[in-house]
Amino acid sequence: MDPFLKALNEVIHSWAELSKEWGLIEPDYSDRLSEGYPFNKDFNEIVHELIEWKEKLHNISKG
């Protein structure tokens, strides 16, 4: 489980960085960003939910 949690943590870090960059360009490119957006939630919500999921998995693995 540890390698999976490590990979998940790396994904969260990458998505958090992407979210930060998104915020910087959103005022100028919101139409383009929303075009074909593959999720039905705000990007920041997804990052937050990934963090919560990681914490739950970590607690389960340490059981």
N, C-alpha and C positions, 0 to 999 in steps of 0.2 A: 504494500500500500504506500510505503514511503516514496518510491519513485513516481507513482501517480500523483501524490500530493505535491511533490516537488514540481512536476510538469504543470499541474494546475496552478500553482503559485506563479510560475513563469508566464502562463497565459494571462492570469489576472494582472500581473505587472505590465505586460504588453498592451492589454486592453485599456488599462488605466492611462498609459501613455498616449494611446490612440484617442481616448476620450478627451484628454487635455488638448491635443492637437485639433480635434474636432471643434472644441469650444473656441479655439482661436480663429478658425476659418468659417464657422457657421454663419456669422453675420453677413458674410459676402457670398456664401455658397449654399445656403440652406435648401434652395430648390434642387440643386444638383445632388446634395447629400441625401435628400429624402427620396429621390428618384431611384426606384428599385431597392430601397432599404429592406433587407431580408427579415427583419424582426418586427414583432408587434408590440414592442416595448421601447421605451427610451433607452439609449445606449448606457447611460449611467445606472439605470435600474438593473440592467443585465450584469454590469460589473459588480454592483452591490450584491446581487443574488449569487453570483459566483463566489464571492467572498464568504457569504453565509453558508453556502454549500460546502466549501472547503473546510470551514470551521466544524460543521456537523460531521464530515467525514473524518476529520482529525480526531474528534472526540470519540467516534465509533472505533477507530483504529487503535486508540490508546485504552479503550474500554474498560 
